[in-house]
């Protein structure tokens, strides 16, 4: 299995955007292009302005799914601008804290958003680590996990991701991974928990 980059994740999110359109959920969920915000994408100020511009185009009720790579590891941030709350999902095993650059980018973007809607805002953005996040078995699957997190979130019209992850609801669905090879999906070593779910990891409908 090979590591995947921002382009693969962005294409996958574009595919899932079509799923949102068919489900009339575009007003509920938005995507942030990882190429515009990850560690090698310019200054913190530039990335904050790009993110803020995206937030300003909505009424604030949307959640925004923001894949982020601080350096050789994909994580997922879920930004709720109107609530000034950000959720952090990291598939890497161990207890990890949010990358400081990612926090600065999002905190500044929400501050710009608050100014745009003429709201004083909180003293500090609320950051929540979702501790029940399924963990990858080695050091190359993070991008696949983040794509799967995104799909699981949007496939639930109630957007109840916080409760599901907190009670480890999704763990059995992350036992194995698809290997993307020449546009085909191979399913190695599937067990009885994962067969029906993992077939769809790179499928849009």
Beta strands, then each sheet from edge to edge (+ up, - down):
strand 1: 29-32
strand 2: 63-69
strand 3: 74-80
strand 4: 85-90
strand 5: 126-129
strand 6: 178-181
strand 7: 184-187
sheet 1: 1+ 2+ 3- 4+ 5+
sheet 2: 6+ 7-
end
